[in-house]
Amino acid sequence: MQIEKIDNFETFNKIRENWDSVYAADHQAQFFLSWIWLSRWLQMVHEPWFILAAKPDTKDSSYVAFFPLKTLLAHQDVAGFETEICMAGNSIADYTGLMCLPGYEEEVIPAFAAYIQQKLVWSSFNVKSILETDTRMSLLLRNFSADSFELSQLRIQSVNEEEPDIYLAPYVSLPDDWEQYLQNYVGVNTRQKIRRFLRKVDKSDEFYITHINADNLESHIEILLKFWESRWKKQKGDTLELIMDYYRLILRHCFEHNCLYLSVMWKGDRPLGAIANFVDFQQKSMLFVITGRDQTFKNPPPGLILHADAIRYAIQNGFKVYDFLRGNEEYKYSFGAKDRQIQHIVVKDKNGQNKQEDVRDLLPLAFQLAVRDHRSNRLTKAEQGYHQILEAQSNHPEALYGLGVLMRQKGDYQTAENLLKKLLQVQPNSIKALFGLGNLYQTQDRLSDAIEAYHQILARKDSGLNLRN
């Protein structure tokens, strides 16, 4: 079995037909592994991403399996930067994993495990957001020998006991008939409410539901996000805008690819609530993504009505699963949901064979992390970061300058001078290096040296050089 590494959009786009065929044939595949979702999400990922793609050892054969991953830098207190391999969808996808054509698992999974162990350099392999029903991921992890690797299962407890358990993923296995669902899946009280309220909306001139189309796309998305923001603004804090940007982009993208069910409930001209679901026609599932409602309006209840309307649509169109995704909020179970467990496994190398020795492939990320620590006055971490970058690339201009400035802050003037002079060797016309030296000399009352540094800046400017550094 051949394993190839895909790490650019040009190749990823070319294999869409192959990807879609594997996705359609894999009964364990889920929407966050679809080409549609990944093609938008990967454009938002700042970390280096890559996809391990498996094909049989035959010429011109198609890929039979895909494993989307990405690389993160972890900053250790003593060791500096270490590299972590994790799932490409982590931070936003409710589920992650790999997908494979049926019948190839016994060849593909050991090959993926061997590639990760032998070809990738990492300190930890973070396998997060895996459904307990994903048997292939369990098989993959079994290929990490207990003699060489330590596997630990994480379960991060919520700070607030009232917060939902994100290691539970409620879902409803849908029947073929709406009436059968009402009779057998929900309680008497909920059944009566759904019938009464849907009938009220279906037959009312006052209440009604609109569904997304090309004309109302933007307005419906903004109605939904406005409701969501009003509910979660305090809890989400600084991440609020980032989350809302993700929703705007992914909802538009999914609409363009015919996989979005977004509806708004109204009373006259007043929106009362909105809901968005991903629609997975290949896997016959609807995935509840985001909802919001007018918190001052209670009767009829917009949340109940919009979920019931979506479930009715799903059943009428032959879908088999209504997935509430992560979180065990109580209301989900009133619709007949049952739980699935989410697993989070971390693999550590006992022998250190995969320990990151340098960060050559991740210098831009390493530098960003060092600068962030520097600006936050975490000088020890920043110094470790700059040193590790310079160990990987001794003439890295930004790291030379950053470490030089940091050494001046610490009072190690000789080291700061050496670093800035080395930067001038790398970039002879560097204005910031000369300014740094001038400021350093002034701090030490070496005024003649400072004047000379400033004269050099003026000389370079007068020469008409295009100076950017």
N, C-alpha and C positions, 0 to 999 in steps of 0.2 A: 504494500500500500504506500503510495507516494503522498507526502504532506507538503503542500506549498503554502507560502505566506503571502496573503493579499493585504496591501496596506495603502492603497490609493483608490480614489473614486473612479478613475478611468477603467481600471480592471473590474472593480465592483459593479459598475454599470454594465459592462460587457457580459457579465455572467448572470444577468437577471433571469433569463429564461431557464438556465440550469438551476438557479436558486429556487425559483418558483416551483419547478417540477419536484425538487426534493421536499420543499415545504408542503406541497399538496399531498405527497405520498406518506409523509411522516405523521402518524396519528398523535404523537407527543409534542409536535411543534405547536407553538403558541404565538400570538400576534406580535410580541416583542422580539421575535426572531424573524418576522416577515421582512421581505425586501422593502416593502412600503414603509414600515416604521423605521427600520434601520437607515434607509437612504436619507431620511430627514434628520434623525437623531445624530448620526455620525458627523454630520456637518456642524453640529453644535458642540461636539466633544473637543475640549482643548487639549486633552492628553493624546499621545500617540496611540492610535488604534490599529488593530490588525485582525485578520480573519484566517484561521487555519483551515485549509481546504484539502480534502482527501479525495484521491482518485486511484482506481486500480492500476496495477503495474502493466498497463497496456497502452499502446500508442494511440493518441487522439481520443482517449476516453474522457467522459464527462466526470465532473465531481459528484461524489456520492454523499458527502457530509461537509458541514460547515460549523465552525466554532468561533464566534466573535469575541474578541478579547481586547483589552487595552492595558497600557503600562502607566503606573503611578509612581511618583517618588515619595517615599516616606522619610521623614527627617528624624533620625534617632539622636538622643541626647549625647551619646558618646561616639557612635560610629559614623556620624554624618548622614549622608544620603544612602538609602537602600531602596532597591527597586521591588515593586510589588506588581504582580500580574493579577488582574481581576477581570470580571465580566464586562463586556463593552457597554451593556445597558445599565450598569450600576450607577446609582444616584437618582435615576428616574424610572427605570423599568420595574414593574411589580414582579415580573418573572424573568429569569435568564436561563441560559443553558446552551446546548448544542443541538443540531438536528442531523438526521441521518436516514438514508434510504433503508427500509426494512430489509433485513438479511445481511447487512454489511457491518453490523455492530461489533461482531467478534474480531473483525479485522481493523476497523477504524479506531475503536476506543483505545486499544493498546498502542496504536500508532500515534494517536494524539498525545497520550500520556508520555510516551517515549520522546516525542518532539519537545514537549514542554520541559521535560527533565534534562534533555541533552543539548537542545539547540537554543533555548532561551536562558537568559541570565536573570535571576530573581532571588529575592530574599524570602518572599512569602507569596503563596498562590491563594488568592482570596475568592472562594467560590460562594457567592452570595445570592440570595433570592432564588433558590432552587425549590421547585415543587417536590413534595415527598413522592409524588407519582412519577417523577422523572427517573426511571430506572437506569437510563444510560449514564447519568451523572454519577450515580452510585457505583456503577461499573468502572467509570473512569477513575474515581478516587481509590478504588481497590487496587489499581495499578501503581499506587504510590506506597511502596513497601514500608511496613512498620519498622523495619530495621534501619531505614535511611530517612524516613520522614515522620514527622509528628503531625497527626490530624486532630484538630480540636473543633468541637461544635460550639458556636457562639449563640447566645440568646441575650441580646441587650435589653435590659429592663427599662420600661418607661419611667421617667422621673415622676410623672403624675399618674397616679393609679387610675384616674378617669380617662387617660389616653387609651386609644384602641391598641390591641395587640397586633402588631404588624407581622407576626409570625403565623397568623391565621388568615386564610383566604377563602371566604364564604362564596359558594356558587350554587346555582340551581340547575339540575339536570331537567331539561324541559321535555314535557310530553308532546304528543302530536296535536293535541286539541286544547283550545283555550278553556273550555268548560271543564275538561278533565283536570287542567291545572288548578282552577278555582276550587274544584271539589276535593282534590286529593293532596294539594301541596300547601295550602294556607288554612289557617284556623277559621272558625265560623265568623268571628268578629271581623277579621281582616277581609274575608270573602264578601261579607255584607257591605263593608265600606268601599271596597274596590268596585263592586257592581253599582252601588248607589252613586258614587262620585263620578265614575266614568260615564254613567248614563246621564248624569247632570251636565257634564261637559259636552258629551256627544250631541245632546238635544237642546242645549242652551243657546240663546242668542247673546247672553252676557258673558259666559265663560267659553273659551275655545283654546285649541292648541295649534300652533304653527310649527312647521318643520323646515329645516334649513334648505335653501336653494341658492342659485347663483345671485339672485337679486338681494336676498337678505343675509347673506353669509356674514358680512362684517358686523352688521347690527346685532345679529343673534349671538355672535361670539362675544361682543362687548357687553351685551345684557348679561350673559352667563358669567363673565369674569367680574363684572361689577358686583353681582350678588355674592360671588365667591370671595372677593376681596373684602366685602363688608363683614363677612363671617370670620375670616382668617387673618386679617391684617395684623393684629396684635401678636398672634401666635407665631406667624412666619417671620416677623421682623425684617432683617436685612435681606432675606432670601425671597421676599414677596415678589419683587419686580422680576427677578430671574425666573421664578416659577411661572409667572403670568406670561412672560415672553415665550417660554417653552410652549405653553398651552396655545398661544396665538399661532405660533408657527406650525405646531403639529396638527392642530385642528384644521387649519387651512389646507395643509398638505394632505391630510386624510380625506377631506372633502374633494380635493382635486383627483384623488384616486378612488373615489366612490366607496369609501369605507368609514363614513362618519354618519351617525344618527344623532342629530342635535335638535331638540324641540324646546319650545317656549310656551308656557301657559299664561293666558291673558285673562284679565277682566276688563272688557272694553279696550281702551288704549293703554292700560296699565299692565306691564309684565309682572307676573307673580312669582315665577320660578323658571329655571332652565336646567337641562340635563344634557350631557354629551356621552355617547357610547362609541367605542370603536366597533366596527362591523367587520367580522372576519368570515367572508363567504366560503373560503376554502375549508376552514376548520369548523364551520357552522356554529360560531359562537359570537355573542355580543359581550363586550367588556365595558363595564361602567367606569367612566374616567373621572368625571367631575360634575358637580351639581351646585346649585345655589338658589336661594329663594328670598323673597321679601319676608324678613323676620317678623314684621308686624301683621302679616296676614296668615290666618290659621284655618279658615273654613270657606271652601273645601281645601284640604291640605295639598299644596302643590307637589311636595316631595312624593307622597304616596301616589298621586295621580300620574305623575311623570314616569315613575318607575313602572307602574302598572301598564301604562301605555306602551313603554318600551318592551316590556316582557310580552305583551299581547302581539306587538309587531313581530318580535322574534319568533314566537310560536307560529304565527300565520305565515311566516316566510321560511319555515322549515329549519330553524336553528335549534341546536341541541343543548346549548349551554348559555345561561345568563350568568356572567362572571362579575361578582362584586369586587374583585381584586383584594388587595391586602387591607386588613383592618376588621376587627370583629364588632363593629358598631351594632348595637342591639336591633335597630330597625331592619337590618338586612335579613335577619332570621324570620321576621314576620312574613317575608315573601317565600318562605320554604327553603332557605339556603342551608347548606351543610358545609362543614369546615374541611379544608385541606391545610396541611402544615407546610410552612415555609422553612427551609433549612439554610444554615449559614455555616460553611466549613472553611477553616483556614489551615493550609498546609505549610509546614515549616520544614526546612532541610536540616536534619540533625547534624550532618557532617560538614555543612557549610560549603558543599560543592557548588551550589548555585548562588552563593553570596556575591553581591555586586562588587566588583573590584574597582570600577570606575563608572563614570556617567557619560561616556563619549557620545552615545546615541541620544542622550537626554539633556544636553548642555543648556538649551534654551529654558527648559522647565527647571533645571537645577538653579540657573541664574535667577529666574523669577522668584523661586522660593528663598534664595539667599537675600535678594533685595527686599522681599517682604519682611523677613526677619530683621534686616538692617533698619528699615524704616520704623519697625515696631520696637526698636531698641533692644531686641533680643541678640545682643552682640556676640555672645558665645556661639549660638547657632549659626549666625550669619558668617562668622569667621570660619567655622567648620565647613560651611557650604562653599565659600570662596576658595578655601584651600583644596577641597576635593575637586572643584572645577579645574583649578590650576594643576593638580596632579594628572588630570585627564588631558588637559591642553595648557601647557605652560605659558603660552603667549596669548591666552584669552584676554582681549583688551578690556572688556567690561569688568571681568573679575579682578584684573590687576588694579584698575581704578577703584572699584568698590572696596577691595581689601586695603588699598593705600589710604583711602579716606577713613576707613574704620581704624587702621593703626594710628592715624593722627588723632582720632577721637580718644584712643586709649593711652595716648602719650608716648607711643613707641615711634618716635620721630625718624630714627635711622631706618627702620624697616619700611615706614611709609615712603621715605625718600627713595629707597632702593626700588620699591614697586613702581613708583611714578616714573622713575628714570628708565626702568625696563619697559614701561608702556611707551615712552618716547622712542625706544629702540624699535618697538613693533610698529608704532605709528608716529613717525618723526614730526608730523605736523599737527599733532593732537593738541588743540587749544585747552581742553579740560585737564590734560596732564600738566601743562605749563601753569595754568591757573592753580591747580592743586599744589604744585611745587612753590609757587609764589605765596600762597596762603600758608603753607607749611613753614617757609622761611620766615615770614612775618611773625608767626606764632613763636618762633625761636629767637626773634630779634636779629635775624640774619638779614638785615635790610638791603645790603648790597646784592646778595644773592636773589632776594625777592625782586629788586629792581631789574636785575638781569633777566629773570624769568619773564617779567612783564614786557620788557623791551623785545624779547623774542616773539611774544605774541603780536606786538605791533608790527614787527618786521615781517612776520608771515602774512598779516593782513595787508600791509602795504604792497607786498609782492603780488597780490591779486590771486592768491591760492584759494581754491574752493575748500574752505575749512568747515567741517561738520563735526569733528570729534573734539 
